[in-house]
Amino acid sequence: MSQPSPVTPDFADGLAALVAETRVMSCVQCRKCTNGCPVAARADIKPHELVRLIQLGQRQEVLSSRMIWECTSCQTCVTRCPMKVDIAALNDKLRRLSQAAGMVTTTTTVTTFNEIFLSAVRKRGRIFEPGLMTAYKFRTGRFFDDMAKLPMMLTKRKLPLFPKSVGDKGRRQEMFKRAARGTRAAEGGGKK
């Protein structure tokens, strides 16, 4: 029998302070979020279970779950919720906390995709899909996943041959700096 996770009593309060619209303590466990969630069937914990674990202070279990990375932020959960618990907003915050704590599950490549995506946006202001896919495949080792789709994408001209950039790189860099400062301030880190 495995050891229970340590309880972090102020975990829910801390999240509520950081993400005001979450209303995490008002969840009544009706499961409407889970019933409408497009990724619940393949998640390690269901959306309503995630909220309950937060309420119970199970920080370690929440931050190491695959569910926070599988969430597509489709907003179906908050739309269906009678208490308006915003699980998508919670998951955004939980992802950052998971990364900061070094607790990202090894069963996801979402963090790799996010890093490559944001790096491309920071550099060019937009995505160059062939470059994104190439970098992702090399970093994850998934070379032949989705290869059957390549001929169709080329035939329908869905993949540009050359990257394009959006102007005003300085303004874009400042935007990323502001976002980083805001994240640190919200997490209690202040300026670094």
C-alpha positions in Angstrom: 0.0 0.0 0.0 1.4 3.4 -1.0 1.9 6.2 1.4 -0.7 9.0 1.3 0.4 12.3 -0.1 1.2 15.0 2.4 -1.6 17.5 2.9 -1.0 21.2 2.2 -3.8 22.8 4.1 -3.6 26.3 2.4 -3.2 24.9 -1.1 -6.8 25.8 -2.2 -6.7 29.2 -0.5 -3.4 30.0 -2.2 -4.8 29.1 -5.6 -8.0 31.1 -5.0 -5.8 34.1 -4.2 -3.8 33.7 -7.4 -6.7 32.9 -9.7 -9.7 34.8 -8.3 -12.3 33.4 -10.8 -11.7 29.8 -9.8 -14.2 29.6 -6.9 -12.6 26.2 -6.1 -14.2 25.9 -2.6 -17.7 26.2 -4.0 -17.5 23.0 -6.0 -20.3 20.6 -5.0 -18.9 17.6 -6.9 -21.8 17.3 -9.3 -19.5 15.9 -12.1 -21.0 18.1 -14.8 -17.4 19.3 -15.6 -16.2 15.7 -16.1 -19.3 14.6 -18.1 -18.6 17.4 -20.6 -14.8 17.2 -20.7 -13.4 16.1 -24.0 -10.2 14.7 -22.4 -11.6 13.2 -19.2 -11.7 9.7 -20.7 -7.9 9.6 -21.0 -6.9 11.7 -18.0 -5.4 10.1 -14.9 -7.8 12.1 -12.7 -11.1 13.6 -13.8 -11.8 17.3 -13.6 -14.1 17.0 -10.5 -11.5 14.8 -8.8 -8.9 17.5 -9.5 -11.0 20.1 -7.8 -11.6 17.8 -4.8 -7.9 17.0 -4.5 -7.2 20.8 -4.4 -9.9 21.2 -1.7 -8.2 18.5 0.3 -4.8 20.0 0.0 -3.3 17.2 -2.1 -0.7 19.5 -3.7 1.8 16.8 -4.7 -0.9 14.6 -6.4 -2.4 17.6 -8.2 0.9 19.1 -9.5 2.2 15.7 -10.7 -1.0 14.8 -12.5 -1.3 14.4 -16.3 -4.8 16.1 -16.2 -3.4 19.6 -15.8 -1.4 19.1 -19.0 -4.1 17.3 -21.0 -6.7 20.1 -20.5 -7.4 21.9 -23.8 -8.9 25.0 -22.0 -12.1 24.6 -24.0 -14.1 26.1 -21.2 -16.7 23.3 -21.3 -16.2 22.7 -17.6 -16.9 26.3 -16.4 -19.8 26.5 -18.9 -21.5 23.5 -17.5 -20.6 24.2 -13.8 -23.6 25.4 -11.7 -21.0 27.0 -9.3 -18.8 28.5 -12.1 -15.6 26.8 -11.0 -13.1 27.7 -13.7 -11.0 24.5 -14.0 -9.3 25.7 -17.2 -8.0 28.8 -15.4 -6.9 26.6 -12.5 -5.0 24.3 -14.8 -3.1 27.3 -16.3 -1.9 28.2 -12.9 -1.3 24.6 -11.9 0.9 24.1 -14.9 3.2 27.0 -13.9 3.3 25.7 -10.3 4.1 22.2 -11.5 7.0 23.4 -13.6 8.3 25.7 -10.8 8.2 22.7 -8.3 9.8 20.3 -10.8 6.8 18.0 -10.7 5.8 17.8 -14.4 4.7 14.3 -15.2 7.0 12.4 -17.5 4.1 11.0 -19.4 3.4 14.3 -21.3 5.2 16.2 -24.0 3.0 19.3 -23.7 5.8 21.3 -21.9 8.1 20.5 -24.8 5.6 21.7 -27.3 4.9 24.9 -25.3 8.6 25.8 -25.1 9.1 25.3 -28.8 5.9 27.2 -29.6 6.7 30.2 -27.4 10.3 30.3 -28.6 9.0 30.6 -32.2 6.6 33.3 -31.3 9.3 35.2 -29.4 11.6 34.9 -32.3 9.3 35.6 -35.3 6.0 36.7 -33.9 4.2 33.8 -35.4 4.6 30.1 -36.0 6.4 28.4 -38.8 4.6 25.0 -38.7 7.3 22.8 -40.4 9.9 24.2 -38.1 7.7 23.7 -35.1 7.0 20.1 -36.1 10.6 19.3 -36.8 11.9 20.7 -33.5 9.1 18.8 -31.6 9.8 15.5 -33.3 13.6 15.8 -32.6 13.1 16.8 -29.0 10.5 14.1 -28.3 11.9 11.3 -30.5 8.4 10.8 -32.1 9.7 10.9 -35.6 7.0 9.0 -37.4 3.9 10.0 -35.5 1.5 11.9 -37.8 3.6 11.2 -40.9 0.6 9.8 -42.8 -0.9 13.4 -42.7 2.1 15.0 -44.4 1.1 14.3 -48.0 -2.4 15.7 -47.5 -1.0 18.8 -45.8 1.5 19.4 -48.6 -1.2 18.8 -51.3 -3.6 21.3 -49.7 -0.8 23.8 -49.2 -1.2 23.8 -45.4 2.5 24.0 -44.8 4.4 27.1 -45.9 7.9 26.5 -47.4 9.5 29.5 -45.8 9.1 31.2 -42.4 7.6 34.6 -42.2 8.1 37.2 -39.4 5.9 39.8 -37.9 7.5 43.2 -37.4 8.5 45.1 -34.3 10.6 42.5 -32.5 11.4 44.9 -29.7 7.8 45.4 -28.8 7.3 41.6 -28.8 10.3 41.1 -26.5 8.9 43.7 -24.1 5.5 41.8 -24.1 7.3 38.6 -23.1 9.2 40.4 -20.3 5.9 41.9 -19.0 4.3 38.5 -19.0 7.3 37.0 -17.1 7.2 39.8 -14.5 3.4 39.3 -14.0 3.9 35.6 -13.5 6.6 36.1 -10.9 4.6 38.7 -9.1 1.5 36.5 -9.0 3.6 33.6 -7.7 5.0 35.8 -4.9 8.5 35.9 -6.4 8.6 39.6 -7.1 11.3 40.9 -9.5 14.3 38.8 -10.2 
